[in-house]
């Protein structure tokens, strides 16, 4: 048996090479994407670590040292944009492993409501909680990427006040202004009152601030942003301008729905087929700014019903009882709508075609001319509460119409033959005016004064009926809005109320609702008038000192509808809500000049103690005397629920407020930057921070007895632990001295290696005893007998901040790990400094340079 060995042909070799090539190429492509994924994963991890580092660094700060972001910018490379602090914690650029990262920080006051955490504006009173948000951004090719972390810091401890802001408060035209309240907008605890020469000064923590000065009778003044560096005071001088005021006046009306504008019980006239018939009709008018559907089955049903006197059967007809044919199925804005018992007819010199007609029997006598009766408009024939307009009249004998469809007093037709054939009831256009030039819309809910009706000097059909085919009419009145609230967008005026006034017409007094809003500051403002679910906003109202501006006028946005007719028409349902109220003291005295912050809108109570503001609907934060603006009274906060288009009342009773003052010392020197709280039964009612002289003041306290104590860190103690003090008036009570032992300070600086910032981190230790070249081990059994060792890691930007106990001298060592080129061996480079003395509540700078 023979064996033969067969080799590969050239073709087979080429095929094998092709298959191998395809596999290698596929593997190379897969390797490319695997490498890219590893790179992306590494980049995301680095970004997350940078965000975590910043969050942990900020959370290691005491509560008051963590600054609220008051000046921000937006990175628009993302949607929505990233909001970041551009002042206290500006963006940081960090390069690691050839990748450039940008780290953004934003700190906001936070609050918890129904387990939901939300942020509030930095001008809001301290909530006791701050939210930290850190974004880290980088680019992958042409694409922007980001990661972010959020966290919370609460339980305030120490607030280091390491610099100050000072300046002078002056009046326009020259001269010092004494008694002005001056405060940093970023923290209302930083404040002072200007002295006789106008000077002021208060301590702050280093950073950027805007300063606000306030004084009764003057406009507030706000400084540009100033930067107070650590140990270098900032200056901010302000000039206040005296407030000039004027008056805004007008008349308030509501146009809410269709009204009955004319009724004719009968007239013998020529109808569409040329015959003479007894025609009766009802004219409606739409004074609103929107169309209203009419008829059965419409999206907004509107029915016309009528009742007859008991002597005539007391019949009630509505909806399907008397079916109609609707030629027009809606009433347009500013137009009339005619309902008749004929399709068309001739009256008052014109030929008219009805917009709707009773189709059960044309020319039928429905509205009895010889009897009392009433007509009404309703959204539901079976529900009298859904009626939106009613007109009732007496008959020749003075018998009353049915009481359930008469507004106010019925129209008196006694002695006039009742509503006789060829007579009419005509709604007036405004007090003392009936005109075809303006919409017949006046509606005081009193039939006797709302209509012109037959009397000795008026009879017949003097006013023709109008239909949808006629032009729209200008509306100059409506429902007198007595009690409507009026407010301006300036922050210094209070509010006004539209009052009830009357125009005399013979024996009648016709109601209207004028308002006179005094004390509006000079300038150009928006004026809001609101009543119930309706409001009007008259913009660009210019107020001149010691003058009256009537609105609307030719220059306002939403100008007057008729020249020199100052009628504010409330015909719009509000998308917001409104809050109003009265501010009094405990003796029910009305308090003027009290600032009220309602949903972010600042108002000031007027001479009548009232305020009024347009706010977003929902739960609204309303603060009376925010930040103790008037130091004679306390601050009070309420959170009413405001419904869309509705006015919510929120009154305040302010109690007298006072202040407690005291002193903190280490025993030999004053202690600045300590928070001291005033408590009742364990609940905190106020706090203050000691200044560089060791003095603290706790403001905005109601009359009561308080337990006062400093807020201490672990290892600190005070003597005494607490002091009991009583606030009995607006005076400042000095309570005594706290001696604090064990107060901390800080060693701060940066770490560089060979002249470059160390980004990879290092261990920084401090101790009163010398430190070894390697980090010392911590052994639990022997630790109590050893000198304390304080530790911190330097950050990615090379900086560090190490808290240590004050009044001591320290050794400071940095330990920098160095990885050998083989990637496995790690050595430690050490640099040590000595004789670093740290004062209590102070910063000591010691930069570290390796080697």
SULMO-V131095 format. One record per helix or strand of 2 or more residues. SS is the DSSP state (~ for helix, > for strand). FROM is the first residue (numbers start at 1). TO is the last residue. If there is no record, write none. Layout:
# SULMO-V131095
SS_FROM_TO ; SS_FROM_TO
This chain:
# SULMO-V131095
~_10_59 ; ~_63_65 ; >_72_75 ; >_82_85 ; >_92_96 ; >_99_113 ; >_116_120 ; >_129_140 ; >_143_154 ; >_163_171 ; >_181_184 ; >_187_193 ; >_199_204 ; >_207_209 ; >_211_214 ; >_221_222 ; >_226_229 ; >_234_235 ; >_238_240 ; >_245_254 ; >_258_271 ; >_276_286 ; >_292_293 ; >_303_308 ; ~_310_312 ; >_316_317 ; ~_319_322 ; >_324_326 ; >_330_331 ; >_336_340 ; >_344_347 ; >_350_353 ; >_356_358 ; >_373_378 ; ~_384_386 ; >_387_393 ; ~_403_405 ; >_425_427 ; ~_447_450 ; >_451_452 ; >_479_480 ; >_485_488 ; >_496_497 ; >_501_505 ; >_508_512 ; >_514_521 ; >_523_531 ; >_534_543 ; >_548_550 ; >_567_570 ; >_572_573 ; >_577_585 ; >_595_598 ; >_601_604 ; >_610_615 ; >_618_619 ; >_622_624 ; ~_626_628 ; >_636_638 ; >_641_642 ; >_647_649 ; >_652_654 ; >_656_665 ; >_674_680 ; >_683_689 ; >_695_702 ; >_704_710 ; >_717_719 ; >_723_727 ; >_732_741 ; >_744_753 ; >_756_757 ; >_763_767 ; ~_780_783 ; >_789_793 ; >_799_805 ; >_808_819 ; >_826_838 ; >_843_845 ; >_848_850
